[in-house]
Amino acid sequence: MSRIVVLGAGISGHVAASHLRRKLSKQHEVVVVSPNSNYQWIPSNIWVGIGRMKSEKLLFPLAPLYKKKGIDFKQAKALTFHPEGDREVKKPFVLVEHVVGGKKGNQEKVTYDYLINATGPKLNFEVTEGLNPGSNGCYSVCTYGHAEHAWQGLKAQIERMKKGEKVNILIGTGHAKATCQGAAFEYILNVEKELRKDGVRDMATIT
Ligand SMILES: Cc1cc2nc3c(=O)[nH]c(=O)nc-3n(C[C@H](O)[C@H](O)[C@H](O)COP(=O)(O)OP(=O)(O)OC[C@H]3O[C@@H](n4cnc5c(N)ncnc54)[C@H](O)[C@@H]3O)c2cc1C
């Protein structure tokens, strides 16, 4: 019997856990550790960010699905890796911290035979001074919460334009190390189309 621990339940972690559960016999254990209660289909945030989609449409709660499929789910975040175990636990383990419910704040050593680290990118707004979403008129579409916020920001700008004010909209990726420029490109086109739909395209400079 093997125990496979998957860290992260995003696109890669969720896909890995689902395939493993489907392909492995029940004597093997599949465990997912992730701090979010929901799966989110991140690429659709470019639609949430222009108000064409509600974030509920790109989310589903992980716990009920994993229960049904026989995947053990721990709503927790990985803190440290211990591939050689320690004095108490002689197997490889990951130290995790639970983030909800009665176990919130509790740490647990989750042992594994195989480990998949699928914790995704770190959203590193801090490397570009002043770029944090919510400050200095900055928005992001990197998470569904950010994208909802971006839509509120865009809506407010559309209202200004409807009143005859000209606005500047700058869309891009902040830092040279930032990935997923494609999303910024898509969002530019979505914003452009939205402004046309609202009849205010001539009031905005989009860069
Ligand atoms: C707006 C937007 C549009 C995009 N469009 C496209 C597209 O069209 N096509 C494309 O290929 N890519 C697209 N991308 C990129 C794509 O979304 C990412 O490449 C993809 O989500 C990465 O998947 P992942 O599983 O590695 O990470 P994520 O999907 O970010 O998942 C990481 C998971 O790890 C969890 N986690 C984080 N820290 C810990 C921890 N300490 N312990 C345990 N779990 C942890 C998170 O909660 C999450 O569940 C887009 C990105 C954005 C922002």
The ligand as an SDF file (V2000), in Angstrom:
LIG
                    3D

 53 58  0  0  0  0  0  0  0  0999 V2000
   -6.3270   35.4110  -15.2610 C   0  0  0  0  0  0  0  0  0  0  0  0
   -5.5060   34.1940  -15.6430 C   0  0  0  0  0  0  0  0  0  0  0  0
   -5.7870   33.5280  -16.8360 C   0  0  0  0  0  0  0  0  0  0  0  0
   -5.0470   32.4170  -17.2160 C   0  0  0  0  0  0  0  0  0  0  0  0
   -5.3430   31.7850  -18.3910 N   0  0  0  0  0  0  0  0  0  0  0  0
   -4.6550   30.6890  -18.7480 C   0  0  0  0  0  0  0  0  0  0  0  0
   -4.9580   29.9950  -19.9720 C   0  0  0  0  0  0  0  0  0  0  0  0
   -5.8380   30.3980  -20.7240 O   0  0  0  0  0  0  0  0  0  0  0  0
   -4.2460   28.8800  -20.2640 N   0  0  0  0  0  0  0  0  0  0  0  0
   -3.2650   28.4120  -19.4390 C   0  0  0  0  0  0  0  0  0  0  0  0
   -2.6530   27.3950  -19.7270 O   0  0  0  0  0  0  0  0  0  0  0  0
   -2.9540   29.0530  -18.2740 N   0  0  0  0  0  0  0  0  0  0  0  0
   -3.6250   30.1610  -17.9130 C   0  0  0  0  0  0  0  0  0  0  0  0
   -3.2950   30.8060  -16.7580 N   0  0  0  0  0  0  0  0  0  0  0  0
   -2.2570   30.2530  -15.9030 C   0  0  0  0  0  0  0  0  0  0  0  0
   -2.8240   29.1060  -15.0780 C   0  0  0  0  0  0  0  0  0  0  0  0
   -3.9870   29.5350  -14.3980 O   0  0  0  0  0  0  0  0  0  0  0  0
   -1.7600   28.6340  -14.1080 C   0  0  0  0  0  0  0  0  0  0  0  0
   -0.6280   28.2340  -14.8440 O   0  0  0  0  0  0  0  0  0  0  0  0
   -2.2840   27.4730  -13.3010 C   0  0  0  0  0  0  0  0  0  0  0  0
   -3.3770   27.8810  -12.4840 O   0  0  0  0  0  0  0  0  0  0  0  0
   -1.1950   26.9040  -12.4420 C   0  0  0  0  0  0  0  0  0  0  0  0
   -1.7410   25.7570  -11.8440 O   0  0  0  0  0  0  0  0  0  0  0  0
   -1.1440   25.1870  -10.5240 P   0  0  0  0  0  0  0  0  0  0  0  0
   -1.9690   23.9950  -10.1570 O   0  0  0  0  0  0  0  0  0  0  0  0
    0.3300   25.0290  -10.6840 O   0  0  0  0  0  0  0  0  0  0  0  0
   -1.3270   26.3560   -9.4630 O   0  0  0  0  0  0  0  0  0  0  0  0
   -2.6920   26.9550   -8.9080 P   0  0  0  0  0  0  0  0  0  0  0  0
   -3.8160   26.7460   -9.8480 O   0  0  0  0  0  0  0  0  0  0  0  0
   -2.3400   28.3510   -8.4750 O   0  0  0  0  0  0  0  0  0  0  0  0
   -2.9630   26.0780   -7.6160 O   0  0  0  0  0  0  0  0  0  0  0  0
   -2.1170   26.1030   -6.5020 C   0  0  0  0  0  0  0  0  0  0  0  0
   -2.8130   25.3930   -5.3620 C   0  0  0  0  0  0  0  0  0  0  0  0
   -1.8910   25.2480   -4.2870 O   0  0  0  0  0  0  0  0  0  0  0  0
   -2.5160   25.6760   -3.0900 C   0  0  0  0  0  0  0  0  0  0  0  0
   -1.4610   26.0970   -2.1520 N   0  0  0  0  0  0  0  0  0  0  0  0
   -0.7850   27.2690   -2.1040 C   0  0  0  0  0  0  0  0  0  0  0  0
    0.0940   27.2530   -1.0900 N   0  0  0  0  0  0  0  0  0  0  0  0
   -0.0210   26.0300   -0.4880 C   0  0  0  0  0  0  0  0  0  0  0  0
    0.6420   25.4120    0.6290 C   0  0  0  0  0  0  0  0  0  0  0  0
    1.5910   26.0290    1.3430 N   0  0  0  0  0  0  0  0  0  0  0  0
    0.2530   24.1560    0.9470 N   0  0  0  0  0  0  0  0  0  0  0  0
   -0.7040   23.4990    0.2500 C   0  0  0  0  0  0  0  0  0  0  0  0
   -1.3490   24.0400   -0.7940 N   0  0  0  0  0  0  0  0  0  0  0  0
   -1.0060   25.2860   -1.1590 C   0  0  0  0  0  0  0  0  0  0  0  0
   -3.4600   26.7900   -3.5310 C   0  0  0  0  0  0  0  0  0  0  0  0
   -4.4510   27.0430   -2.5520 O   0  0  0  0  0  0  0  0  0  0  0  0
   -4.0160   26.1590   -4.8110 C   0  0  0  0  0  0  0  0  0  0  0  0
   -5.0400   25.2380   -4.5060 O   0  0  0  0  0  0  0  0  0  0  0  0
   -4.0030   31.9550  -16.3580 C   0  0  0  0  0  0  0  0  0  0  0  0
   -3.7270   32.6290  -15.1610 C   0  0  0  0  0  0  0  0  0  0  0  0
   -4.4500   33.7490  -14.8070 C   0  0  0  0  0  0  0  0  0  0  0  0
   -4.1380   34.4670  -13.5160 C   0  0  0  0  0  0  0  0  0  0  0  0
  1  2  1  0
  2  3  1  0
  2 52  2  0
  3  4  2  0
  4  5  1  0
  4 50  1  0
  5  6  2  0
  6  7  1  0
  6 13  1  0
  7  8  2  0
  7  9  1  0
  9 10  1  0
 10 11  2  0
 10 12  1  0
 12 13  2  0
 13 14  1  0
 14 15  1  0
 14 50  1  0
 15 16  1  0
 16 17  1  0
 16 18  1  0
 18 19  1  0
 18 20  1  0
 20 21  1  0
 20 22  1  0
 22 23  1  0
 23 24  1  0
 24 25  2  0
 24 26  1  0
 24 27  1  0
 27 28  1  0
 28 29  2  0
 28 30  1  0
 28 31  1  0
 31 32  1  0
 32 33  1  0
 33 34  1  0
 33 48  1  0
 34 35  1  0
 35 36  1  0
 35 46  1  0
 36 37  1  0
 36 45  1  0
 37 38  2  0
 38 39  1  0
 39 40  1  0
 39 45  2  0
 40 41  1  0
 40 42  2  0
 42 43  1  0
 43 44  2  0
 44 45  1  0
 46 47  1  0
 46 48  1  0
 48 49  1  0
 50 51  2  0
 51 52  1  0
 52 53  1  0
M  END
$$$$
